[in-house]
Amino acid sequence: MGMLLGVLEAAKRALDLVPNVELVTLLLVIYTIYFGKRTYIIAFAFTALEIFFWGPHVWVIMYLYVWPLLVTIVLLIRRRADHWHYCLLSAGYGFCFGALCSVPYLFIGGPRMLLSWWIAGIPYDLIHGISNFLLCLVLFRPLSNACAYMQRVTGTWPEPRPDEHASGSDPSEHGA
């Protein structure tokens, strides 16, 4: 889990200079597919690391529910979803990110503050959704194959494999 968190944080830092282009969504999707509920630990640890780097602010509240919500959604769909479902989920999550993150502003400044904060961020949400889709489109299969390989080499399947419910297919075929 520590190595996965390290990869997540390194990916976040690598793209910090590009507004609303991030690999956090994709990596949490992949981690959830392969490591299931244990990905909640990574999501909360990621938030803790972000607080360490940037200090506490309102965004901490957002991260405490936004990333675990993504993990929950993937847990609910992972048995039936394929590559395209995850591309669409990643895009939709990026498009809705500002709306999800505006919730604390309802309690801070009321409905007008929530709405103005969300509307002001729509251009960034568009970038976020499109980049999430493209990153998932290009990197989902290689990352999925890497996780399948890692689990095959170590001989561990910490969670039921996403393809177990199907025809009992070979784990190396997942994500291929």
Backbone torsions as a table, in degrees:
resi	resn	phi	psi	omega
1	MET	NA	-36.9	178.7
2	GLY	-63.6	-40.0	178.2
3	MET	-65.8	-41.5	179.1
4	LEU	-63.8	-40.6	176.6
5	LEU	-63.6	-40.3	177.9
6	GLY	-61.3	-43.1	177.4
7	VAL	-62.9	-42.8	179.9
8	LEU	-60.8	-47.1	-178.7
9	GLU	-67.6	-40.6	178.2
10	ALA	-63.5	-41.7	178.1
11	ALA	-63.2	-39.8	178.4
12	LYS	-62.8	-47.7	-179.0
13	ARG	-64.5	-38.0	-177.3
14	ALA	-62.3	-30.4	-177.4
15	LEU	-107.6	12.5	-178.4
16	ASP	-57.9	-30.2	-176.9
17	LEU	-77.4	-12.8	-178.3
18	VAL	-104.0	110.3	-175.5
19	PRO	-59.6	126.9	173.6
20	ASN	61.6	23.0	169.9
21	VAL	-113.1	117.1	-174.8
22	GLU	-148.2	157.3	177.2
23	LEU	-104.3	1.0	-176.9
24	VAL	-59.9	-46.6	-179.5
25	THR	-58.9	-52.3	-178.5
26	LEU	-60.7	-46.2	-178.8
27	LEU	-64.4	-40.0	177.3
28	LEU	-65.8	-35.6	175.5
29	VAL	-62.0	-51.3	-179.2
30	ILE	-60.6	-47.9	-179.9
31	TYR	-58.1	-41.7	-178.6
32	THR	-66.7	-38.8	178.1
33	ILE	-58.8	-42.3	-173.8
34	TYR	-96.1	-26.6	-175.4
35	PHE	-119.0	1.8	172.2
36	GLY	55.8	-134.9	-174.1
37	LYS	-62.1	-22.5	178.9
38	ARG	-64.6	-16.2	178.8
39	THR	-66.6	-22.7	174.8
40	TYR	-58.0	-38.2	178.7
41	ILE	-59.9	-44.3	179.9
42	ILE	-64.9	-41.7	-179.3
43	ALA	-61.6	-44.5	-179.9
44	PHE	-72.8	-36.7	177.3
45	ALA	-66.1	-36.6	176.3
46	PHE	-60.7	-44.3	177.8
47	THR	-61.3	-41.8	178.7
48	ALA	-61.8	-42.3	177.6
49	LEU	-64.8	-39.6	178.3
50	GLU	-63.3	-38.9	176.6
51	ILE	-63.6	-40.8	178.1
52	PHE	-59.4	-43.2	-178.2
53	PHE	-75.6	-41.8	-169.7
54	TRP	-109.6	-11.7	-176.8
55	GLY	82.3	162.3	-177.3
56	PRO	-75.4	146.5	176.6
57	HIS	-164.5	-173.8	-178.3
58	VAL	-59.9	-34.1	-178.0
59	TRP	-60.2	-23.8	178.3
60	VAL	-60.3	-42.8	178.5
61	ILE	-58.9	-44.0	-178.9
62	MET	-61.3	-48.3	-177.4
63	TYR	-63.9	-27.8	-179.8
64	LEU	-68.9	-18.9	176.1
65	TYR	-119.4	-26.6	-176.5
66	VAL	-66.9	-49.2	-177.6
67	TRP	-71.7	-42.5	174.4
68	PRO	-63.0	-31.1	175.9
69	LEU	-63.1	-42.7	177.4
70	LEU	-60.7	-45.0	177.9
71	VAL	-58.7	-43.6	179.8
72	THR	-62.1	-44.1	179.4
73	ILE	-60.9	-44.8	-180.0
74	VAL	-64.9	-40.3	177.2
75	LEU	-59.0	-36.3	-178.2
76	LEU	-73.8	-29.4	-175.0
77	ILE	-108.1	-8.7	-168.5
78	ARG	-62.4	-24.5	180.0
79	ARG	-74.9	-22.4	-176.1
80	ARG	-114.9	-9.3	-171.9
81	ALA	-88.8	155.6	173.7
82	ASP	-126.5	-172.0	-177.4
83	HIS	-52.3	-46.3	-177.1
84	TRP	-67.6	-36.0	176.3
85	HIS	-60.4	-42.5	-179.4
86	TYR	-70.2	-33.7	174.9
87	CYS	-62.8	-45.6	179.7
88	LEU	-67.7	-39.9	176.3
89	LEU	-61.0	-46.0	-179.8
90	SER	-61.4	-42.9	177.8
91	ALA	-63.6	-50.1	-179.8
92	GLY	-59.5	-38.9	179.1
93	TYR	-65.4	-39.5	176.6
94	GLY	-65.5	-43.0	178.9
95	PHE	-63.4	-34.1	-176.7
96	CYS	-93.8	-2.2	-173.4
97	PHE	-57.8	-45.2	-179.8
98	GLY	-63.6	-40.2	177.5
99	ALA	-64.0	-42.7	178.1
100	LEU	-63.8	-40.0	-177.5
101	CYS	-77.9	-11.7	-179.0
102	SER	-81.7	-10.7	-176.4
103	VAL	-54.7	-45.9	179.3
104	PRO	-58.6	-27.8	-179.2
105	TYR	-70.6	-19.0	173.0
106	LEU	-62.0	-40.1	-178.1
107	PHE	-84.1	-23.4	-179.9
108	ILE	-82.0	-46.6	-174.1
109	GLY	-133.2	6.1	177.8
110	GLY	90.1	-178.0	-176.1
111	PRO	-59.5	-36.5	-179.9
112	ARG	-64.9	-40.3	179.1
113	MET	-67.4	-42.1	177.0
114	LEU	-56.9	-50.9	-177.0
115	LEU	-64.8	-43.5	-178.6
116	SER	-68.1	-37.5	178.9
117	TRP	-65.8	-43.2	-179.5
118	TRP	-66.6	-47.2	-178.0
119	ILE	-63.0	-40.1	179.4
120	ALA	-62.1	-26.0	-178.0
121	GLY	-94.7	-0.1	-176.7
122	ILE	-56.1	-43.5	177.4
123	PRO	-57.5	-37.4	178.1
124	TYR	-71.4	-34.8	176.5
125	ASP	-64.7	-35.2	177.0
126	LEU	-64.0	-45.8	176.2
127	ILE	-60.6	-44.2	-178.3
128	HIS	-60.2	-48.3	-178.5
129	GLY	-65.0	-45.3	-179.7
130	ILE	-65.2	-44.4	-179.6
131	SER	-67.8	-37.8	176.2
132	ASN	-60.1	-43.3	179.6
133	PHE	-61.0	-49.2	-177.3
134	LEU	-65.3	-42.1	178.5
135	LEU	-63.2	-42.1	178.3
136	CYS	-66.4	-41.3	179.4
137	LEU	-57.7	-42.9	-175.1
138	VAL	-86.3	-39.0	-169.7
139	LEU	-103.7	-10.8	-176.0
140	PHE	-58.0	-52.3	-175.8
141	ARG	-65.3	-46.4	177.9
142	PRO	-61.5	-41.0	179.6
143	LEU	-69.3	-38.2	177.3
144	SER	-63.9	-43.7	177.5
145	ASN	-63.0	-37.6	178.9
146	ALA	-64.9	-42.5	177.8
147	CYS	-66.3	-41.0	178.0
148	ALA	-62.3	-42.6	178.4
149	TYR	-63.1	-45.0	-179.4
150	MET	-59.0	-43.9	-180.0
151	GLN	-69.7	-37.1	179.6
152	ARG	-66.0	-43.5	-178.4
153	VAL	-66.6	-41.4	-178.9
154	THR	-79.6	-14.5	179.5
155	GLY	74.4	18.8	-178.4
156	THR	-117.0	140.6	171.9
157	TRP	-128.5	85.0	-174.3
158	PRO	-61.8	-24.2	177.6
159	GLU	-130.9	157.4	174.1
160	PRO	-56.9	135.1	-179.5
161	ARG	-61.4	147.7	179.4
162	PRO	-59.1	-24.6	-176.6
163	ASP	-98.7	4.9	-177.2
164	GLU	-64.1	-33.3	-177.1
165	HIS	-70.9	-18.8	-175.0
166	ALA	-82.0	-132.9	-172.1
167	SER	-88.3	14.0	-176.7
168	GLY	71.4	33.5	-176.3
169	SER	-65.7	163.4	180.0
170	ASP	-65.2	131.6	-178.7
171	PRO	-60.4	-24.2	179.8
172	SER	-71.2	-16.0	179.8
173	GLU	-81.8	-18.2	-176.7
174	HIS	-62.2	131.4	177.4
175	GLY	78.0	0.6	-178.9
176	ALA	-85.4	NA	NA
